[in-house]
Amino acid sequence: MPSIIWPMDIQSERREYKRYPFTENILIDGVKSCQSTDISEGGLFVSAIQHFEKNDLIDFTISFKNWTVMINGQIRYYQYGIGMGIMFIDLTEDQKAQIKKIIEAIPATS
């Protein structure tokens, strides 16, 4: 008998990085403010009402506690009125380290 594969199992298998709840304001292209819902070492998801297209390139700023990091990203998923998945691109070693510090500082949830 074949095993059942649930959609969430398929999605989690595709993910390269673990996602963490992260509800913070994100500034896109220096002017558009939106709120993130989760973050990983590879990207983040933000709730957004602004219109973007898949593969659009953006610059955005993440501020959390005493860290501020400016990052280049690419829209990998967009659903109008819901939000978008942004993949980090061209990260420097310093940006990678800052993102890891942010993730490590997120309070653990059970």
A tleap script that builds the chain and sets N, CA, C and O, in Angstrom:
source leaprc.protein.ff14SB
mol = sequence {
  NMET PRO SER ILE ILE TRP PRO MET ASP ILE
  GLN SER GLU ARG ARG GLU TYR LYS ARG TYR
  PRO PHE THR GLU ASN ILE LEU ILE ASP GLY
  VAL LYS SER CYS GLN SER THR ASP ILE SER
  GLU GLY GLY LEU PHE VAL SER ALA ILE GLN
  HIE PHE GLU LYS ASN ASP LEU ILE ASP PHE
  THR ILE SER PHE LYS ASN TRP THR VAL MET
  ILE ASN GLY GLN ILE ARG TYR TYR GLN TYR
  GLY ILE GLY MET GLY ILE MET PHE ILE ASP
  LEU THR GLU ASP GLN LYS ALA GLN ILE LYS
  LYS ILE ILE GLU ALA ILE PRO ALA THR CSER
}
set mol.1.N position { 0.842 -1.172 0.000 }
set mol.1.CA position { 0.000 0.000 0.000 }
set mol.1.C position { 0.896 1.247 0.000 }
set mol.1.O position { 1.798 1.351 0.831 }
set mol.2.N position { 0.660 2.196 -0.923 }
set mol.2.CA position { 1.505 3.396 -0.977 }
set mol.2.C position { 1.257 4.289 0.235 }
set mol.2.O position { 0.143 4.372 0.751 }
set mol.3.N position { 2.315 4.948 0.671 }
set mol.3.CA position { 2.163 5.863 1.812 }
set mol.3.C position { 1.572 7.183 1.341 }
set mol.3.O position { 1.712 7.563 0.179 }
set mol.4.N position { 0.914 7.869 2.255 }
set mol.4.CA position { 0.306 9.165 1.955 }
set mol.4.C position { 1.343 10.248 2.204 }
set mol.4.O position { 1.994 10.271 3.248 }
set mol.5.N position { 1.490 11.146 1.231 }
set mol.5.CA position { 2.387 12.288 1.396 }
set mol.5.C position { 1.521 13.534 1.499 }
set mol.5.O position { 0.815 13.888 0.554 }
set mol.6.N position { 1.577 14.184 2.629 }
set mol.6.CA position { 0.785 15.387 2.859 }
set mol.6.C position { 1.483 16.588 2.234 }
set mol.6.O position { 2.711 16.614 2.167 }
set mol.7.N position { 0.718 17.593 1.770 }
set mol.7.CA position { 1.328 18.782 1.166 }
set mol.7.C position { 2.377 19.441 2.060 }
set mol.7.O position { 3.395 19.916 1.555 }
set mol.8.N position { 2.156 19.481 3.364 }
set mol.8.CA position { 3.129 20.112 4.261 }
set mol.8.C position { 4.445 19.338 4.264 }
set mol.8.O position { 5.513 19.935 4.402 }
set mol.9.N position { 4.377 18.007 4.113 }
set mol.9.CA position { 5.595 17.202 4.054 }
set mol.9.C position { 6.406 17.548 2.815 }
set mol.9.O position { 7.630 17.668 2.880 }
set mol.10.N position { 5.729 17.707 1.699 }
set mol.10.CA position { 6.411 18.063 0.459 }
set mol.10.C position { 7.053 19.430 0.606 }
set mol.10.O position { 8.210 19.620 0.229 }
set mol.11.N position { 6.310 20.383 1.154 }
set mol.11.CA position { 6.821 21.736 1.310 }
set mol.11.C position { 8.033 21.756 2.230 }
set mol.11.O position { 9.024 22.417 1.922 }
set mol.12.N position { 7.977 21.047 3.350 }
set mol.12.CA position { 9.093 21.077 4.285 }
set mol.12.C position { 10.317 20.381 3.702 }
set mol.12.O position { 11.444 20.750 4.032 }
set mol.13.N position { 10.122 19.386 2.846 }
set mol.13.CA position { 11.250 18.722 2.211 }
set mol.13.C position { 11.963 19.668 1.253 }
set mol.13.O position { 13.170 19.534 1.053 }
set mol.14.N position { 11.256 20.614 0.658 }
set mol.14.CA position { 11.853 21.559 -0.279 }
set mol.14.C position { 12.633 22.644 0.431 }
set mol.14.O position { 13.518 23.255 -0.167 }
set mol.15.N position { 12.332 22.895 1.675 }
set mol.15.CA position { 12.971 23.979 2.402 }
set mol.15.C position { 14.408 23.619 2.757 }
set mol.15.O position { 14.688 22.555 3.310 }
set mol.16.N position { 15.297 24.528 2.424 }
set mol.16.CA position { 16.707 24.319 2.748 }
set mol.16.C position { 17.013 24.736 4.179 }
set mol.16.O position { 17.897 24.171 4.822 }
set mol.17.N position { 16.271 25.739 4.678 }
set mol.17.CA position { 16.523 26.284 6.010 }
set mol.17.C position { 15.267 26.213 6.868 }
set mol.17.O position { 14.150 26.333 6.365 }
set mol.18.N position { 15.462 26.019 8.158 }
set mol.18.CA position { 14.354 26.032 9.104 }
set mol.18.C position { 13.808 27.452 9.226 }
set mol.18.O position { 14.566 28.423 9.241 }
set mol.19.N position { 12.474 27.559 9.314 }
set mol.19.CA position { 11.828 28.868 9.464 }
set mol.19.C position { 11.501 29.116 10.926 }
set mol.19.O position { 11.184 28.194 11.678 }
set mol.20.N position { 11.585 30.396 11.314 }
set mol.20.CA position { 11.309 30.809 12.687 }
set mol.20.C position { 10.275 31.925 12.663 }
set mol.20.O position { 10.338 32.801 11.800 }
set mol.21.N position { 9.318 31.913 13.597 }
set mol.21.CA position { 8.356 33.022 13.679 }
set mol.21.C position { 9.112 34.329 13.889 }
set mol.21.O position { 10.005 34.414 14.733 }
set mol.22.N position { 8.747 35.343 13.115 }
set mol.22.CA position { 9.475 36.616 13.178 }
set mol.22.C position { 8.535 37.719 12.723 }
set mol.22.O position { 8.388 37.960 11.524 }
set mol.23.N position { 7.902 38.386 13.667 }
set mol.23.CA position { 6.929 39.431 13.358 }
set mol.23.C position { 7.569 40.788 13.616 }
set mol.23.O position { 7.552 41.299 14.735 }
set mol.24.N position { 8.132 41.358 12.559 }
set mol.24.CA position { 8.822 42.646 12.650 }
set mol.24.C position { 8.521 43.465 11.406 }
set mol.24.O position { 8.172 42.918 10.360 }
set mol.25.N position { 8.660 44.794 11.528 }
set mol.25.CA position { 8.491 45.659 10.368 }
set mol.25.C position { 9.716 45.557 9.466 }
set mol.25.O position { 10.855 45.543 9.935 }
set mol.26.N position { 9.459 45.485 8.169 }
set mol.26.CA position { 10.497 45.394 7.152 }
set mol.26.C position { 10.305 46.580 6.214 }
set mol.26.O position { 9.179 46.882 5.819 }
set mol.27.N position { 11.385 47.248 5.859 }
set mol.27.CA position { 11.318 48.385 4.941 }
set mol.27.C position { 11.837 47.930 3.580 }
set mol.27.O position { 12.993 47.529 3.454 }
set mol.28.N position { 10.978 47.995 2.565 }
set mol.28.CA position { 11.335 47.543 1.217 }
set mol.28.C position { 11.611 48.745 0.327 }
set mol.28.O position { 10.836 49.701 0.290 }
set mol.29.N position { 12.733 48.679 -0.391 }
set mol.29.CA position { 13.160 49.742 -1.303 }
set mol.29.C position { 13.153 51.108 -0.629 }
set mol.29.O position { 12.927 52.128 -1.280 }
set mol.30.N position { 13.399 51.122 0.670 }
set mol.30.CA position { 13.528 52.366 1.418 }
set mol.30.C position { 12.241 53.106 1.709 }
set mol.30.O position { 12.262 54.114 2.416 }
set mol.31.N position { 11.100 52.629 1.177 }
set mol.31.CA position { 9.857 53.380 1.365 }
set mol.31.C position { 8.639 52.546 1.746 }
set mol.31.O position { 7.748 53.053 2.428 }
set mol.32.N position { 8.574 51.306 1.335 }
set mol.32.CA position { 7.385 50.485 1.573 }
set mol.32.C position { 7.575 49.667 2.840 }
set mol.32.O position { 8.495 48.855 2.937 }
set mol.33.N position { 6.701 49.888 3.801 }
set mol.33.CA position { 6.790 49.161 5.062 }
set mol.33.C position { 5.800 48.000 5.049 }
set mol.33.O position { 4.649 48.157 4.641 }
set mol.34.N position { 6.257 46.843 5.495 }
set mol.34.CA position { 5.382 45.687 5.632 }
set mol.34.C position { 5.857 44.887 6.834 }
set mol.34.O position { 6.870 45.223 7.448 }
set mol.35.N position { 5.136 43.839 7.166 }
set mol.35.CA position { 5.469 43.070 8.364 }
set mol.35.C position { 5.841 41.639 7.993 }
set mol.35.O position { 5.145 40.974 7.225 }
set mol.36.N position { 6.956 41.185 8.557 }
set mol.36.CA position { 7.377 39.804 8.324 }
set mol.36.C position { 6.547 38.869 9.197 }
set mol.36.O position { 5.999 39.273 10.222 }
set mol.37.N position { 6.469 37.618 8.771 }
set mol.37.CA position { 5.799 36.604 9.584 }
set mol.37.C position { 6.763 35.498 9.995 }
set mol.37.O position { 6.594 34.879 11.046 }
set mol.38.N position { 7.779 35.249 9.162 }
set mol.38.CA position { 8.813 34.285 9.540 }
set mol.38.C position { 10.115 34.589 8.812 }
set mol.38.O position { 10.144 35.339 7.837 }
set mol.39.N position { 11.196 33.985 9.314 }
set mol.39.CA position { 12.522 34.217 8.748 }
set mol.39.C position { 13.310 32.908 8.784 }
set mol.39.O position { 13.072 32.046 9.629 }
set mol.40.N position { 14.243 32.780 7.857 }
set mol.40.CA position { 15.190 31.667 7.855 }
set mol.40.C position { 16.532 32.236 7.404 }
set mol.40.O position { 16.633 33.424 7.100 }
set mol.41.N position { 17.547 31.405 7.360 }
set mol.41.CA position { 18.842 31.871 6.874 }
set mol.41.C position { 18.818 32.123 5.372 }
set mol.41.O position { 19.755 32.708 4.828 }
set mol.42.N position { 17.755 31.688 4.696 }
set mol.42.CA position { 17.666 31.864 3.255 }
set mol.42.C position { 16.667 32.898 2.785 }
set mol.42.O position { 16.657 33.253 1.606 }
set mol.43.N position { 15.812 33.400 3.695 }
set mol.43.CA position { 14.820 34.377 3.273 }
set mol.43.C position { 13.787 34.635 4.346 }
set mol.43.O position { 13.945 34.221 5.494 }
set mol.44.N position { 12.716 35.332 3.955 }
set mol.44.CA position { 11.635 35.591 4.892 }
set mol.44.C position { 10.322 35.728 4.152 }
set mol.44.O position { 10.296 35.909 2.935 }
set mol.45.N position { 9.229 35.641 4.898 }
set mol.45.CA position { 7.895 35.850 4.344 }
set mol.45.C position { 7.349 37.111 4.967 }
set mol.45.O position { 7.454 37.311 6.177 }
set mol.46.N position { 6.758 37.974 4.134 }
set mol.46.CA position { 6.174 39.209 4.647 }
set mol.46.C position { 4.735 39.332 4.176 }
set mol.46.O position { 4.391 38.930 3.065 }
set mol.47.N position { 3.902 39.894 5.039 }
set mol.47.CA position { 2.543 40.259 4.657 }
set mol.47.C position { 2.666 41.559 3.884 }
set mol.47.O position { 3.287 42.509 4.361 }
set mol.48.N position { 2.087 41.611 2.707 }
set mol.48.CA position { 2.238 42.818 1.894 }
set mol.48.C position { 0.994 43.052 1.060 }
set mol.48.O position { 0.418 42.119 0.500 }
set mol.49.N position { 0.588 44.305 0.985 }
set mol.49.CA position { -0.526 44.655 0.111 }
set mol.49.C position { -0.011 45.316 -1.166 }
set mol.49.O position { -0.762 45.473 -2.129 }
set mol.50.N position { 1.261 45.703 -1.178 }
set mol.50.CA position { 1.847 46.281 -2.377 }
set mol.50.C position { 1.984 45.199 -3.445 }
set mol.50.O position { 2.108 44.014 -3.133 }
set mol.51.N position { 1.961 45.621 -4.696 }
set mol.51.CA position { 2.049 44.656 -5.790 }
set mol.51.C position { 3.505 44.419 -6.180 }
set mol.51.O position { 4.255 45.359 -6.443 }
set mol.52.N position { 3.881 43.163 -6.210 }
set mol.52.CA position { 5.192 42.748 -6.684 }
set mol.52.C position { 4.993 41.575 -7.628 }
set mol.52.O position { 3.969 40.893 -7.580 }
set mol.53.N position { 5.962 41.350 -8.472 }
set mol.53.CA position { 5.933 40.210 -9.381 }
set mol.53.C position { 6.974 39.187 -8.945 }
set mol.53.O position { 8.008 39.540 -8.379 }
set mol.54.N position { 6.692 37.927 -9.212 }
set mol.54.CA position { 7.671 36.883 -8.942 }
set mol.54.C position { 8.960 37.229 -9.689 }
set mol.54.O position { 8.924 37.653 -10.844 }
set mol.55.N position { 10.076 37.047 -9.029 }
set mol.55.CA position { 11.425 37.308 -9.534 }
set mol.55.C position { 11.832 38.776 -9.484 }
set mol.55.O position { 12.964 39.098 -9.847 }
set mol.56.N position { 10.937 39.697 -9.040 }
set mol.56.CA position { 11.356 41.090 -8.837 }
set mol.56.C position { 12.529 41.116 -7.867 }
set mol.56.O position { 12.571 40.347 -6.907 }
set mol.57.N position { 13.476 42.002 -8.124 }
set mol.57.CA position { 14.596 42.211 -7.213 }
set mol.57.C position { 14.287 43.409 -6.332 }
set mol.57.O position { 13.818 44.437 -6.819 }
set mol.58.N position { 14.548 43.281 -5.041 }
set mol.58.CA position { 14.264 44.360 -4.101 }
set mol.58.C position { 15.437 44.521 -3.132 }
set mol.58.O position { 16.251 43.615 -2.957 }
set mol.59.N position { 15.497 45.681 -2.519 }
set mol.59.CA position { 16.401 45.933 -1.401 }
set mol.59.C position { 15.509 46.116 -0.189 }
set mol.59.O position { 14.467 46.766 -0.285 }
set mol.60.N position { 15.891 45.563 0.938 }
set mol.60.CA position { 15.067 45.758 2.125 }
set mol.60.C position { 15.928 45.792 3.368 }
set mol.60.O position { 17.081 45.361 3.373 }
set mol.61.N position { 15.323 46.324 4.429 }
set mol.61.CA position { 16.021 46.492 5.697 }
set mol.61.C position { 15.267 45.752 6.788 }
set mol.61.O position { 14.056 45.905 6.946 }
set mol.62.N position { 16.010 44.946 7.537 }
set mol.62.CA position { 15.468 44.256 8.703 }
set mol.62.C position { 16.057 44.926 9.932 }
set mol.62.O position { 17.276 45.035 10.058 }
set mol.63.N position { 15.198 45.374 10.837 }
set mol.63.CA position { 15.652 45.922 12.117 }
set mol.63.C position { 15.073 45.059 13.226 }
set mol.63.O position { 13.872 44.792 13.259 }
set mol.64.N position { 15.942 44.626 14.136 }
set mol.64.CA position { 15.505 43.768 15.239 }
set mol.64.C position { 16.449 43.994 16.402 }
set mol.64.O position { 17.664 43.836 16.277 }
set mol.65.N position { 15.873 44.365 17.539 }
set mol.65.CA position { 16.656 44.694 18.733 }
set mol.65.C position { 17.705 45.729 18.350 }
set mol.65.O position { 17.349 46.815 17.892 }
set mol.66.N position { 18.988 45.423 18.523 }
set mol.66.CA position { 20.001 46.429 18.186 }
set mol.66.C position { 20.695 46.131 16.854 }
set mol.66.O position { 21.774 46.662 16.591 }
set mol.67.N position { 20.089 45.286 16.010 }
set mol.67.CA position { 20.662 44.980 14.702 }
set mol.67.C position { 19.825 45.607 13.596 }
set mol.67.O position { 18.596 45.617 13.655 }
set mol.68.N position { 20.503 46.121 12.603 }
set mol.68.CA position { 19.862 46.560 11.372 }
set mol.68.C position { 20.703 46.014 10.232 }
set mol.68.O position { 21.911 46.242 10.174 }
set mol.69.N position { 20.064 45.298 9.334 }
set mol.69.CA position { 20.796 44.727 8.203 }
set mol.69.C position { 20.050 45.043 6.911 }
set mol.69.O position { 18.843 44.827 6.802 }
set mol.70.N position { 20.795 45.561 5.935 }
set mol.70.CA position { 20.235 45.858 4.618 }
set mol.70.C position { 20.604 44.697 3.697 }
set mol.70.O position { 21.758 44.271 3.644 }
set mol.71.N position { 19.599 44.191 2.971 }
set mol.71.CA position { 19.759 42.956 2.202 }
set mol.71.C position { 19.149 43.113 0.811 }
set mol.71.O position { 18.169 43.834 0.626 }
set mol.72.N position { 19.742 42.430 -0.157 }
set mol.72.CA position { 19.148 42.293 -1.485 }
set mol.72.C position { 18.319 41.021 -1.486 }
set mol.72.O position { 18.704 40.017 -0.886 }
set mol.73.N position { 17.179 41.068 -2.162 }
set mol.73.CA position { 16.328 39.895 -2.207 }
set mol.73.C position { 15.638 39.742 -3.543 }
set mol.73.O position { 15.637 40.648 -4.376 }
set mol.74.N position { 15.055 38.576 -3.727 }
set mol.74.CA position { 14.284 38.281 -4.926 }
set mol.74.C position { 12.945 37.694 -4.494 }
set mol.74.O position { 12.888 36.797 -3.652 }
set mol.75.N position { 11.874 38.211 -5.080 }
set mol.75.CA position { 10.538 37.696 -4.785 }
set mol.75.C position { 10.426 36.300 -5.402 }
set mol.75.O position { 10.543 36.143 -6.617 }
set mol.76.N position { 10.200 35.295 -4.567 }
set mol.76.CA position { 10.087 33.920 -5.050 }
set mol.76.C position { 8.635 33.471 -5.092 }
set mol.76.O position { 8.288 32.545 -5.825 }
set mol.77.N position { 7.782 34.129 -4.301 }
set mol.77.CA position { 6.368 33.774 -4.234 }
set mol.77.C position { 5.613 35.045 -3.911 }
set mol.77.O position { 6.037 35.814 -3.048 }
set mol.78.N position { 4.499 35.281 -4.591 }
set mol.78.CA position { 3.668 36.443 -4.291 }
set mol.78.C position { 2.208 36.070 -4.463 }
set mol.78.O position { 1.819 35.489 -5.477 }
set mol.79.N position { 1.398 36.410 -3.461 }
set mol.79.CA position { -0.048 36.242 -3.571 }
set mol.79.C position { -0.682 37.539 -3.113 }
set mol.79.O position { -0.550 37.931 -1.954 }
set mol.80.N position { -1.375 38.205 -4.031 }
set mol.80.CA position { -1.960 39.512 -3.755 }
set mol.80.C position { -2.808 39.476 -2.487 }
set mol.80.O position { -3.630 38.579 -2.301 }
set mol.81.N position { -2.598 40.461 -1.622 }
set mol.81.CA position { -3.367 40.587 -0.395 }
set mol.81.C position { -2.922 39.659 0.722 }
set mol.81.O position { -3.376 39.799 1.858 }
set mol.82.N position { -2.045 38.716 0.419 }
set mol.82.CA position { -1.555 37.762 1.420 }
set mol.82.C position { -0.113 38.095 1.795 }
set mol.82.O position { 0.187 38.395 2.950 }
set mol.83.N position { 0.747 38.040 0.833 }
set mol.83.CA position { 2.141 38.338 1.115 }
set mol.83.C position { 3.076 37.725 0.100 }
set mol.83.O position { 2.665 37.290 -0.976 }
set mol.84.N position { 4.356 37.701 0.471 }
set mol.84.CA position { 5.355 37.216 -0.471 }
set mol.84.C position { 6.531 36.580 0.244 }
set mol.84.O position { 6.906 36.964 1.352 }
set mol.85.N position { 7.089 35.608 -0.425 }
set mol.85.CA position { 8.312 34.973 0.040 }
set mol.85.C position { 9.491 35.642 -0.638 }
set mol.85.O position { 9.522 35.773 -1.862 }
set mol.86.N position { 10.450 36.061 0.152 }
set mol.86.CA position { 11.628 36.747 -0.372 }
set mol.86.C position { 12.855 35.890 -0.086 }
set mol.86.O position { 13.087 35.481 1.051 }
set mol.87.N position { 13.635 35.624 -1.124 }
set mol.87.CA position { 14.880 34.889 -0.970 }
set mol.87.C position { 16.025 35.900 -0.872 }
set mol.87.O position { 16.125 36.813 -1.691 }
set mol.88.N position { 16.889 35.731 0.137 }
set mol.88.CA position { 18.070 36.579 0.247 }
set mol.88.C position { 19.007 36.250 -0.914 }
set mol.88.O position { 19.197 35.081 -1.251 }
set mol.89.N position { 19.596 37.287 -1.529 }
set mol.89.CA position { 20.570 37.051 -2.596 }
set mol.89.C position { 21.820 37.887 -2.349 }
set mol.89.O position { 21.775 38.941 -1.716 }
set mol.90.N position { 22.922 37.389 -2.861 }
set mol.90.CA position { 24.211 38.098 -2.806 }
set mol.90.C position { 24.594 38.518 -1.394 }
set mol.90.O position { 25.089 39.627 -1.194 }
set mol.91.N position { 24.373 37.651 -0.416 }
set mol.91.CA position { 24.707 37.991 0.967 }
set mol.91.C position { 26.215 38.003 1.183 }
set mol.91.O position { 26.930 37.118 0.714 }
set mol.92.N position { 26.681 39.009 1.894 }
set mol.92.CA position { 28.073 39.026 2.323 }
set mol.92.C position { 28.196 38.141 3.562 }
set mol.92.O position { 27.189 37.757 4.157 }
set mol.93.N position { 29.409 37.823 3.941 }
set mol.93.CA position { 29.613 37.034 5.161 }
set mol.93.C position { 29.085 37.791 6.378 }
set mol.93.O position { 28.537 37.182 7.297 }
set mol.94.N position { 29.248 39.118 6.387 }
set mol.94.CA position { 28.744 39.931 7.495 }
set mol.94.C position { 27.218 39.873 7.568 }
set mol.94.O position { 26.657 39.744 8.656 }
set mol.95.N position { 26.545 39.966 6.424 }
set mol.95.CA position { 25.081 39.880 6.410 }
set mol.95.C position { 24.614 38.507 6.894 }
set mol.95.O position { 23.655 38.412 7.660 }
set mol.96.N position { 25.289 37.445 6.451 }
set mol.96.CA position { 24.938 36.095 6.909 }
set mol.96.C position { 25.074 35.994 8.424 }
set mol.96.O position { 24.214 35.426 9.098 }
set mol.97.N position { 26.159 36.549 8.951 }
set mol.97.CA position { 26.382 36.503 10.402 }
set mol.97.C position { 25.304 37.292 11.141 }
set mol.97.O position { 24.831 36.854 12.190 }
set mol.98.N position { 24.907 38.455 10.604 }
set mol.98.CA position { 23.866 39.264 11.244 }
set mol.98.C position { 22.526 38.535 11.237 }
set mol.98.O position { 21.799 38.566 12.229 }
set mol.99.N position { 22.196 37.883 10.134 }
set mol.99.CA position { 20.940 37.132 10.059 }
set mol.99.C position { 20.951 35.994 11.076 }
set mol.99.O position { 19.948 35.756 11.749 }
set mol.100.N position { 22.074 35.290 11.193 }
set mol.100.CA position { 22.176 34.213 12.187 }
set mol.100.C position { 21.993 34.761 13.598 }
set mol.100.O position { 21.334 34.126 14.422 }
set mol.101.N position { 22.567 35.935 13.891 }
set mol.101.CA position { 22.411 36.544 15.218 }
set mol.101.C position { 20.949 36.883 15.484 }
set mol.101.O position { 20.446 36.668 16.587 }
set mol.102.N position { 20.270 37.412 14.470 }
set mol.102.CA position { 18.847 37.736 14.618 }
set mol.102.C position { 18.060 36.463 14.929 }
set mol.102.O position { 17.250 36.443 15.856 }
set mol.103.N position { 18.298 35.405 14.160 }
set mol.103.CA position { 17.577 34.145 14.367 }
set mol.103.C position { 17.858 33.585 15.757 }
set mol.103.O position { 16.943 33.116 16.434 }
set mol.104.N position { 19.110 33.631 16.182 }
set mol.104.CA position { 19.464 33.119 17.512 }
set mol.104.C position { 18.816 33.929 18.632 }
set mol.104.O position { 18.608 33.413 19.730 }
set mol.105.N position { 18.495 35.202 18.359 }
set mol.105.CA position { 17.900 36.072 19.378 }
set mol.105.C position { 16.377 35.973 19.433 }
set mol.105.O position { 15.754 36.546 20.326 }
set mol.106.N position { 15.774 35.254 18.488 }
set mol.106.CA position { 14.316 35.091 18.495 }
set mol.106.C position { 13.950 34.194 19.672 }
set mol.106.O position { 14.510 33.108 19.819 }
set mol.107.N position { 13.015 34.638 20.513 }
set mol.107.CA position { 12.620 33.804 21.657 }
set mol.107.C position { 12.098 32.448 21.196 }
set mol.107.O position { 11.336 32.364 20.232 }
set mol.108.N position { 12.505 31.399 21.881 }
set mol.108.CA position { 12.042 30.043 21.556 }
set mol.108.C position { 10.554 29.926 21.866 }
set mol.108.O position { 10.077 30.437 22.879 }
set mol.109.N position { 9.832 29.250 20.984 }
set mol.109.CA position { 8.402 29.012 21.210 }
set mol.109.C position { 8.184 27.516 21.321 }
set mol.109.O position { 8.925 26.723 20.740 }
set mol.110.N position { 7.162 27.140 22.071 }
set mol.110.CA position { 6.894 25.702 22.223 }
set mol.110.C position { 5.598 25.334 21.558 }
set mol.110.O position { 5.203 24.168 21.578 }
savepdb mol mol.pdb
quit
